[in-house]
């Protein structure tokens, strides 16, 4: 298969595929997406189109808790 053209709708569809497969109620992590697809194409597209938090917000789902997420929330709180 050739190079994919990543649109917002295509990215959301591919994220939803991972969510449905793992029966998640949150945004899958980079590792979970890359393990599912066995490559980094989708995670690269996510990064280039606004990032995991951007897509989680668009899709109305929570991010997986991590120390990075905790740090971001604390930075926003201080701002």
N, C-alpha and C positions, 0 to 999 in steps of 0.2 A: 504494500500500500504506500502511496506517495505521501508527500508532506501534507499535513492537515492545516487547514485554515481555521484558526481558533477564533470563534466568535464568543460573545458572552453566553449566548444560548447553548452553544456546543459545550462550553466549559461547565455550565450548570448541569447539563444532561449527564456528562461524564462523572461529575462529583456525585450526582444523585444515584448513578449506577453503583458507585462504591458504598454509599450510605445504605442502599437497599440490600446489597450483597451481605454486608456485615451487620445489618439490622441495627444501625446506629440512629441516635437522635441528636447528633452533633456533627460538626464539620470534621471530616477525616483529617488526620495529620498528614504531613508530607510523606512520612514513612509508610503509613497505611495505604496511601494512594500509589506510591511507587511499588510497594509490595504487590498490590492488586494488579497493576498494569505491567509490572516488571520492566518499567522504564520511567524516565523523569519528564516525558513530554507534557503531560497534563500539569504537573507541578510547575514546570517552567512557564507554561501558558498562564497559570494562576498568578504567578509572580509578576509576569509582564502586564497583566490586565488588572492589577490592583491589590493582589495578595489574598491570602487565606481569610483574613478578617473582613475584607471587602466582600468576598463571596459569601461568607457566613452571614453577614448583615443582609445582603441582597436576598438570601434564601430564607432568612428568618430563623436561623439555627445558631446554637451556641458553639463557641470554640472549645476544643479539648483543653482542660486545665493543664498548664505547664508553668515552669518558673519564668519562662519568657513572657507568657500571657500575664502572669502576676506582676512582673516588672512593668509591662506596658500599662496595665491598669493603675499602678501606683504613680507612674509618670503623668498620666492623664489627671489623676486626682490632685497631684501637686500643682499642675498647671491651672 
